[in-house]
Amino acid sequence: MSFIKEVILRSKLKSSGDKGRSFISWEKIKSIALVVDSKNANNKNLIDKFIYESDKIIDVYYIDLQVKESTIKNFISFNKTEKSFFGLPNSKANTKIKNQKYDLLINASFDELDYSSVLINTLKSTCRCGFKSRLNELDLIIERSQNQNLIAYLNEVVNYLKMIRN
């Protein structure tokens, strides 16, 4: 079964490697799509504080595939009714995705990599970054230190983006 999942995953991600790499400096970023999972984004107040301090428009895509309905109401949430038999986003999940182009997309979903990789491939953005690429879908990979929490990782992403000069 994992072979079939891998084939499906590759077919959903194959077009992402065709576009050229794009990088954008932190100062030029106005809108961000942030993809997180429930295991690592367990403190909503810290995420809200990060959003406030960043002074950017941020849509949070929250993946919680263990519950039927998410308790987080201010985020765009994905639950177990929005995953396929193979654990990937289904057509119901696609209806939740905003038809908007973001300046930056951050994949900080450390525990739901397959689901989040397909999700970010569906979102439109100028630059895509994250901690690990499944099939070359990211423009910028910023590795996560072992046991690094979500907010520390996001702050590290911001520091890297501040180094980019356009």
C-alpha positions as CSV (number, residue, x, y, z in Angstrom):
1,M,0.0,0.0,0.0
2,S,2.9,2.4,0.7
3,F,4.0,1.9,-3.0
4,I,0.5,3.1,-4.2
5,K,0.6,6.1,-1.8
6,E,4.1,7.0,-3.1
7,V,2.9,6.9,-6.7
8,I,-0.1,9.1,-5.9
9,L,2.1,11.5,-4.0
10,R,4.6,11.8,-6.8
11,S,1.8,12.4,-9.3
12,K,0.4,15.2,-7.1
13,L,3.8,16.8,-6.6
14,K,5.4,16.3,-10.0
15,S,4.4,19.7,-11.5
16,S,5.9,21.6,-8.5
17,G,9.5,21.1,-9.6
18,D,8.9,22.6,-13.1
19,K,8.8,26.2,-12.0
20,G,12.0,28.1,-11.4
21,R,13.2,28.9,-7.9
22,S,12.0,32.2,-6.4
23,F,13.3,34.0,-3.3
24,I,11.9,37.1,-1.6
25,S,13.3,39.2,1.2
26,W,11.4,39.6,4.4
27,E,10.9,43.3,3.8
28,K,9.0,42.7,0.5
29,I,6.7,40.0,2.0
30,K,3.1,41.1,2.6
31,S,1.2,37.8,2.7
32,I,2.1,34.5,4.2
33,A,0.5,31.0,4.2
34,L,1.7,29.1,7.2
35,V,1.1,25.3,7.3
36,V,1.3,23.7,10.7
37,D,0.1,20.5,12.3
38,S,-1.7,19.9,15.7
39,K,1.2,18.1,17.3
40,N,3.6,21.1,17.0
41,A,1.2,24.0,17.0
42,N,-0.4,23.2,20.3
43,N,-0.1,26.8,21.7
44,K,-2.4,29.0,19.6
45,N,-1.4,32.1,21.7
46,L,2.2,31.8,20.7
47,I,1.2,31.5,17.0
48,D,-1.0,34.5,17.4
49,K,1.9,36.4,19.0
50,F,4.2,35.5,16.1
51,I,1.5,36.7,13.6
52,Y,1.1,40.0,15.5
53,E,4.8,40.6,15.8
54,S,5.5,39.7,12.1
55,D,3.2,42.6,11.0
56,K,2.2,40.5,7.9
57,I,-1.1,39.1,6.6
58,I,-0.9,35.4,7.6
59,D,-3.3,32.7,6.8
60,V,-2.7,29.6,9.0
61,Y,-3.5,26.2,7.5
62,Y,-3.9,23.9,10.5
63,I,-3.7,20.1,10.0
64,D,-5.3,18.0,12.7
65,L,-6.0,14.6,11.0
66,Q,-7.0,12.9,14.3
67,V,-10.3,14.7,14.9
68,K,-13.5,15.1,13.1
69,E,-13.8,18.8,13.9
70,S,-11.0,21.1,14.9
71,T,-11.3,23.2,18.1
72,I,-9.2,25.9,16.5
73,K,-11.7,28.3,14.8
74,N,-9.5,31.2,13.5
75,F,-7.3,29.0,11.3
76,I,-8.2,27.2,8.1
77,S,-8.4,23.7,9.6
78,F,-8.1,20.3,8.0
79,N,-9.4,17.2,9.9
80,K,-9.8,13.5,9.3
81,T,-12.8,14.0,7.0
82,E,-10.5,15.9,4.6
83,K,-8.0,13.1,4.1
84,S,-8.1,10.3,1.6
85,F,-7.6,6.6,2.3
86,F,-3.9,7.2,1.7
87,G,-3.7,10.1,4.2
88,L,-3.5,12.8,1.5
89,P,-5.8,15.8,1.0
90,N,-9.1,14.8,-0.6
91,S,-11.5,16.9,-2.8
92,K,-13.2,18.3,0.4
93,A,-9.9,19.7,1.5
94,N,-9.3,21.4,-1.8
95,T,-12.5,23.4,-1.3
96,K,-11.0,25.0,1.8
97,I,-7.9,26.3,0.1
98,K,-8.0,30.0,-0.6
99,N,-7.6,31.0,-4.3
100,Q,-5.0,33.6,-3.4
101,K,-1.4,34.0,-4.2
102,Y,0.9,34.4,-1.2
103,D,4.3,36.0,-1.2
104,L,5.6,33.3,1.1
105,L,4.5,29.8,2.0
106,I,6.1,28.2,5.1
107,N,5.6,24.5,5.6
108,A,6.1,24.0,9.3
109,S,4.1,20.8,9.6
110,F,6.7,18.6,11.1
111,D,4.6,15.5,11.6
112,E,2.2,15.5,8.6
113,L,4.8,15.9,5.8
114,D,3.0,14.0,3.0
115,Y,-0.3,15.8,3.6
116,S,1.3,19.2,3.9
117,S,3.5,18.7,0.9
118,V,0.4,18.0,-1.3
119,L,-1.4,20.9,0.4
120,I,1.4,23.4,-0.3
121,N,1.6,22.2,-3.9
122,T,-2.0,23.3,-4.2
123,L,-1.4,26.8,-2.7
124,K,-0.1,29.6,-4.9
125,S,3.0,31.4,-3.7
126,T,6.0,33.3,-5.0
127,C,8.4,31.5,-2.6
128,R,7.9,28.2,-0.7
129,C,10.1,27.3,2.2
130,G,10.1,24.5,4.8
131,F,12.2,22.2,6.8
132,K,12.1,19.2,4.4
133,S,11.1,18.7,0.8
134,R,9.2,15.6,-0.2
135,L,9.7,15.9,-3.9
136,N,11.5,19.1,-4.7
137,E,8.4,21.2,-4.0
138,L,10.2,23.9,-1.9
139,D,12.3,26.8,-3.1
140,L,14.2,27.2,0.2
141,I,14.9,24.5,2.8
142,I,15.7,25.7,6.3
143,E,16.5,22.6,8.3
144,R,14.9,22.2,11.7
145,S,17.2,21.5,14.7
146,Q,16.4,18.4,16.7
147,N,13.6,19.1,19.2
148,Q,13.2,22.7,17.9
149,N,9.8,24.0,18.7
150,L,7.5,25.7,16.1
151,I,8.1,29.3,17.2
152,A,11.9,28.9,17.3
153,Y,11.7,27.4,13.8
154,L,9.6,30.3,12.5
155,N,11.9,32.8,14.0
156,E,14.8,31.1,12.3
157,V,12.9,31.2,9.0
158,V,12.4,35.0,9.4
159,N,16.1,35.4,10.2
160,Y,17.1,33.6,7.0
161,L,14.6,35.6,4.9
162,K,16.0,38.9,6.4
163,M,19.4,37.9,4.9
164,I,17.9,37.8,1.3
165,R,18.4,40.9,-0.6
166,N,16.4,41.6,-3.8
